[in-house]
Amino acid sequence: MVQTLIILGHPNGEQSHTQQFLKESLEKFPNVKQHTISHSWDVEAERILLKQAERIIFQFPVYWYGAPGHLKTWIDTIFHPSMSYLKGKELGIVASFGVAEHQFQAGGREHFTPSEMFRPFEMLANYFQMMYLPIFCVFKWMYQSEGDKQKQLIEYQMYVSAPNPCRLIDKGKWLSEQLQTINTDGVFDSLIETMIYNNEEIEQLLTMVTDIKHNIR
Amino acid sequence: MVQTLIILGHPNGEQSHTQQFLKESLEKFPNVKQHTISHSWDVEAERILLKQAERIIFQFPVYWYGAPGHLKTWIDTIFHPSMSYLKGKELGIVASFGVAEHQFQAGGREHFTPSEMFRPFEMLANYFQMMYLPIFCVFKWMYQSEGDKQKQLIEYQMYVSAPNPCRLIDKGKWLSEQLQTINTDGVFDSLIETMIYNNEEIEQLLTMVTDIKHNIR
């Protein structure tokens, strides 16, 4: 079953290095469906996609402080007050910016934060009683070092596919699962073992803490 | 010369009672140009319209907490960082809502105010160093009494064509000018005379206040 649906709102995604990079990074996630908005669509078919998903993510480059008009038109057409099945689903945003992060704050050149700028999405989530996820922002991707890109890529994969809220133990599990999928020649065997062992440790410690709390009461 | 340019962003303006009503109310304002966005456009011609205007107003029905995708696509295509001639011009918003005003506040069903919801437009104005006008909101137009509609219509005409900031004396001048245009049979003669007289009074009082302030210093 598809759990995460990513609505790709870039009008020319193939031409965007950022979007292409992000897209390819999800090929090994069977529970993630990437859906590019075409230029015409079957409203009912699109709604079925939304209905099947547990987590819906709008992914787009920021054009003049919002989603590209193309994506907004899609939202205008597809979303309808009667879609009560959206209740309880998660709504996330993956937005890429051509401007540096520090500009998006009071006193910065853009004055407002991404959270403030994306209120319309938050209002959409509120309307349908969806859970609004923290916004995933990519700032000036092309100017990042290779190491920073790789780091952000893993955070992105986690944003898209890890449980929410994502506790330390969930991150540990997620990371060891990912390592296992690329561990075809066994080179990460001992690392994976250690991670699994550590995670078990954490789990035991959490149980212990719960017990202690219980006894104090 | 065109001073106010209203960009009509309703995808089917002729079918909207609100938009049609507002549109017709501006027929007697020679300094106001209403521009309906078509389905394709000549980018340079559209930019010339913006260049010629002193006040630019986006007018649209709110679709899912923002402008219709159609208008957003227009903005995405037309606006360009190089348009420094926008500096100092005014940017206004005329937005019609299908939801009651009191829902748009903390604790209301929509949580956020129109000011918060329209941050992307404010950010656009900031970017080009334009003066952002107070938002003109029309709430549940079809449910308003005939009297309320007429009252809001005059406020709308003022928003579009009166100077900004609009002091009491500017409102008085604006109103007496409007009365004169419809005073073809002389029925408002005495009313207009009184208004002009009152305005002169106010002007003299303002001068007097300025003098007193000056002498105190």
Interface residues (C-beta under 8 A of the other chain):
Chain A: Y63 W64 Y65 G66 A67 P68 G69 H70 L71 K72 T73 W74 I75 D76 F79 E110 H111 F112 E116 M117 R119 P120 F121 E122 M123 L124 N126 Y127
Chain B: Y63 W64 Y65 G66 A67 P68 G69 H70 L71 K72 T73 W74 I75 D76 F79 E110 H111 F112 E116 M117 R119 P120 F121 E122 M123 L124 N126 Y127
